Amino acid sequence: MPALSPTMSQGNLVAWHVKVGQEVAPGDVLADVETDKATLSWENQDEGFVAKLLVPEGAKDIAVGAPVALLVEEAEQVVAFKDYAPGGAPAAAAAEQQAPAAAAGTAAPGGAHHSDRMGPAARTLLAESGIPADLVTPTGPHGIITKGDVLAAMAAGVKAAPPAAAPRPAPAAAAAPAARQAAAAQNVPPAGAAYTDVPNSQIRKVIAQRLLESKQTIPHLYLSADVDLDGVAALRDSLKAQGAKVSVNDCVVRAVALALAEVPAANSLWDAAQEAAVPAGSVDIAIAVATDTGLITPIIRAADTKPLPQIVAEVRELAGRARANKLRPEEFQGGSFSISNLGMFGIDKFCAIVNPPQACIMAVGGARKVAVMKDGLPASKTQMTVTLSADNRVYDGEVAAAFLAAFSRHISNPYRMYG
């Protein structure tokens, strides 16, 4: 299993694009792999022939570096791997043939050669079987216990260790667990109740882990501001009359980029190794896009140098490919600032969670009409609320306020930020 992103430790094999016996060349797509970021195409690096696919489509939580396929140099070599099974399965099969001759309950020989080194498959099988590791004879390199070694021990009749007798709880100590069990029983749905079991994607698992880590380790600073959208509405109407479409979010991206360029301290990241704020190399805006498998953030690179029409085109193209799981890793990794917009869902105001190592994310609410006094007379104007969630180690109140003031000024004068 390849590491298709810097933070990937395991992945799900969504679909194979090759079959046994097929000739492959560098650049050919071998499979679709769901990483911690997105579903990506795994491209082949070598010439050869597919001799064996070791994991089926739909296999989940495969560790990076675990064998998933075998390639050979010559087509004639493919047949040699027809019955190949990973993890020492041939040794297990031989042990099964010798099993009738083994006395029931005898330990596998070589218990004195106990090794704590073993692969994940062997460790899982030991835990499931209950066999002590010191009763398994290792045959792997450097004394490593393989899955085949555990299967051989099971076939030889090695018994699981008897469970240790649990101390009898005192009546007072047992009362609390009993109460919890009774409460839990009341929440159990009745037998036969209909439900839909929705599997959690690898992306959603990683998002949950990272957001929990963010809330637990980052001191979040929250600031909100109401900004005027009458100018944006006028610009959009003018461009629509000319056949061009610009969304409010496109204008927000451009205004954020200009504000970050104007307030460089806001365009910074937290470096955990240095335990210090460091300036980002460029103004790279990550835009949250919802997909079927989870949230992903395609990035507009050097957004402060791009006119609004170019930003419009890039946002539309990247968001479309994000929803189709067609983004390349460099298009969603990194970024110096994030934007999350829920205004189109009728949300007036919300707080987002910082995505480290970025130091800030801006939550954008929906447009609304408000009553104001203008020249002594009642009038109405369009406003929206934006809320910064910032890492207080990078942003202090002055930096955050300066950024919001710059953003409000740019979004209120969209014609200036058009070119």
N, C-alpha and C positions, 0 to 999 in steps of 0.2 A: 504494500500500500504506500503510494507516494505521499509526501508532504506537499500539498498544493497551496498551502498558505503558511505564513511564518508561525502562526499560533496553532496550527492543526496538530492534534495528537492522535486522533482516530477519525475514521470516516465511514460512510455507508456506500456500498456499491449499488448504484441505482440500476444500471443496465450495461451489459456487455455489447460492444460493437464488433467483436471478432468471434470466431469459432475455431475449434480445434482443427489443425491442419492448414489454417489460412496463413498465407505469406504476408508479412507486415514490413513496413519501411519506416524510417524516421519521419515523424510528423503525422502518421496515421493515428486516428483516435481509437484507443483500446477500449475505454469504458467511460461512463458518466459517473462521477464520484461526488457525493454530497459531503462537503467539508463543514467546518465551523462557520464559514462565511456564505457559501453559495453552492449550487450544483455546477461543477466544472467538468470540462472534457479532459481526460487524461491522455496525453499524447505520447506515442511510443518514441523511444530514443535510439533503438538499435534495429538492425536488419535481422530477419530470421523467420521462424515459423512457430505458430502457437502450438505447443505440445500438450498443454493441460490447463484448464481453468479450475483453480483450486477452491474458489468460493462461488456460490450461486448468486444470481441477481437478487437484489433485495437484502443481502447480508448486511448486518448493522454492526456498528461499534468495532470496526476492524482497526487494530493498532497500526500506526505508521511503522513501516518496515516489515510487517507481517507478509509472508508470501501469499499472493493471490492468483498468480499465473506463472507458467513456465514457458520460456522461449528456447528454441534450439536453433543451431546454425543451418542444419540440412533437413530437407523434407523427410529423408529416410530415417531420421532419428525420432520422428514423432511417435511411431508405433511402439517404441521402447517404453514410453510413458503412459501406455493405455491403461494399465492397472495401478499406476503410481498413486499412493496416498501419502500426504504429508504427516509429520508428527510421529514417525516410527511405527506406522500401521503394520508393515511387514513383520516386525518383531512381535507385535501383538498377535498376529495371525499364527505365527509359529508357536507362541506360548499357548494359544488356545488348543492346538493340536496335541500338545504335551499335557494339557490340563487333566485328562482322565487318569494319567499315571501319577499325578501329584496327590498326596494325602490331604484330605480336607483339613483346613485349619493350620497347615504348616506355613511358616514364614518364608518369604522369598530369600534366596541365599544372598550373602554379602551385606547383611544389615549393618555391618560395621563400617561400610563405605558411605554412610549417610552424607548427603550434600544439601546445603540450603539453596544451591543454585538450580533454578528450574525455569522453564518457559511458562507463559501465562496459561496455556492449555493444560499443562501438567499440574499447575497449581490449582486450577479450577477443578480438575478431575479428582485430585487428592481431597479437596474440600468436600466434594459431593460424595465420594466413596467412604470418607472417614478413615482411610488407611494412613498410618503414621509414615512420614517421609523416611524415617530411618529403617523401615522395613522394605524399601524399594531399592533395587540395585540399579544405579545409574549407568547408562551406556553412552551418554552423550559426551562430546569433547570436554575435557577438563572436569569430568565428574558431574556434568549437568544431567539432571533427571528430565527425561523426555516424556511426552504423553504416552509413547509406546511402552516405556518402562512401567508406568502406572497400570496400563492395560495388562501387561504381562504379569504383574503382581496380582491383579484381580483374578486373572485366569488361573494362576497358580494356587489360588485359594487363600491368599492373605486376607485376614479378617480386619474389619474396622476396629479401632480402639473403642472399648466400652465407654459410654458416657460417664463422666464424673458425677458422683451423687451430689445433687444440689442440697445445700443446707436448708433445713426446714424453717420457713419464715415464722417469725413471731406473729401472733394474732394481730397486733397493732400494725406491724409493717405490712401484713398482707391485706389489710383493710383498704388502703388507698388504691393498689392495683385492682382490687375487686370492684371498687366503685368506678374506676375508669373503664373497666371492661363492661360494666353494666350500662354506663353512659354511651359507650361506643355501640353497644348492641341496639340501643334505641335508634341510632342513626343509620343502621344497616337497612338498605332497601329490601322490600319483601321479595321472596323468591319468585323468579319469573318476571320481575319488572324489566321493561324494555329499556335499553340504553345503547348508546353508540360509542364504541371504543376507538378514539382517534389517536393514532400513534404520534408521538412527539418527534419532530424532525431534529436532525443534528444541529441545525441553525438555531432553532428555538431553545434547545438545551444550552447551547453556548451563550446565547443572549441572556437567558435567565441567570446563568452563573456569573457573567460579567457585570450585569446590572446589580446583582446582589453584592458583589465585590465592590462596585462603585459606591453604593449607598453606605456600605460598612466602613470604607476606608477613605473616602473623599469628603472633606467638609464642604457641603454645598452652600453656596450663597445665592439667594433668590432676589431678583429685582424685576418689577413690571413697569411698563409705560404704555400709555395710549398714544397712538400716532395717527396723523391725519391722512386719509386715503382719497380725498376729493381730487387731488392732482393725478393720482394713479387711475381713478375712474375716467377722468377726462382724457388722459393719454390712451387708455385702452379703447375708448369710444372713437377717438381720432384714427387710431391704427386699424380698427375694425372696419371703418368706412373705406379704408384703402386696401382691404382684403388681408390684413395681417392680424394674427392672433397673439396676444401677450397676456399671460395670466398674472394674478396678483403675486403668486409665488415667484415668478420670474423677476418681478420688480424687487421683491424682498431679497433674492439672492444677490442682485446687482447692488442694492443699497447696503447689504451686510458687507460685501466685498470692499466697497469704497470706504465704509466706516472702519473696517479693520486696517486698511491702508493708512487711514488718517490717524488711528490710535494704535500704533504698532505693539504697545504693551498688551493689547487684547488678543493679538495674534501670536500667542505663546502656548507652549506645551509644558506639562510637568514631567521632568526627567527623574524617575524613581531612583536610578543608580546614583545620580548626583545630588538627589534630594533638593532640586532647585528648578525654578522656572527657566525655560530656554526659549528663545525666539524661534518661530517656525520659519522654514526657508522661503515659503511663499504663501500667498493667500489661497488656500485650497478649501473650497466649501463642500462639505458632505451633506447630501439631501436625503432625508429618510423616505424610502419607498416601501410600501407594504406589498409583499408577495404571498403566494399560497404557502410557502415554506417558512416565512418569517420576514422580519424587517432587514433591509439591506440599504447601504448608503453609498450610492454612486457619487463620484467627486468631480466637481468643476475645478480644474487646475488653473492656477493663476487667474482667478476670476476677476481680480481688480484691473487686469489689463484687457479684458474683453468687453466689447460694447453689448448693449442689451440684446440686439437681434442674434448675436452669436450665442449668448447665454440661453436664449429661448430655444434655439436649435439644439444645443448640447443637452439641455435638461430633458427635452422631449425624446431625443434619441437614446440617452442613457436610461431614462425611466422605462422606456419601452423594452429595451434589452434586459433590464433588471427583472421585469415581470416575466420575461421569457427565459430567465436563467441563462442568459447569453453574455454576461459581463466577464471580462478578463480580470484576473486578480489585481492588476495594477490600476483598474478603474474603480475599485471600491476599498482599497487598502490605503490607510494614511488619512490625510485631511487635517486641517488645523482648526476647524470650526464646523459645527453641525446645525442644521435647521430641521425642525419637525413642525409640520403644518397640519392642523386638524380643523382649520376654519371651514373647509368644505363640508364637514360633517355636523355643522351647527354648534361647534364648541367655541365659547367666548374666550375662555382663558384656561390654561393648564400649565403644569410644571413638568418638564422632562428630566431625564437622568443623564448626567455627564458620562460620555463614552471615553474612558482613558485610552491613550495618554492625552487626548484632547482635554482642554480645560474649560470649554464652554459649549452649551447647546442653547439655541433660542427656540422657544415654543411659540407658535403663531396661531392666534385665534381668528375667528371669523369677523367679517365686516359687519358693522351695525350703524344705524342712524341714531344720532344723539341730538338733543336740543341745546342750542347755545344762544348767547346774546351777541348780535352783530350790529354795530352802529346804533346801539340802544334799542334794537328791535329783535324779537325772537326769530331764530332761524335754525336750520338743521345742517348737520354735516356728517360725513361718513368717517368712522374711526375703527381701529382694531387694537386689541391689546396684545403686546408681545411680552414674554417673560424669559429672562435670562436665568439659567441654572449654571453657575460657574464654580470652578474649583477655587475656594477661598485662599489656597496657597499661591495661586497665580493671579487671580483677580482680587483686588480690594474694592471697597465701595467707590473710590474715586475713578479707578479704571473702568469699572462697570458703568458708572454714570456717564463718563465721557463717551464710551462706546454707544450707549443708548441715545445720547444727545446727537451724536453724529449720524446714527442710523435714522433717527426721526427727521433730521434735516434733509437727508438725501431722499427718503421715501416721500416726503412732502413736496419735493421738487423733481419729479421723475423726468421732465424734459431735459434737465441738466445731465442726468445719468444715462440718457438714451445712447449717446455716442461714445 
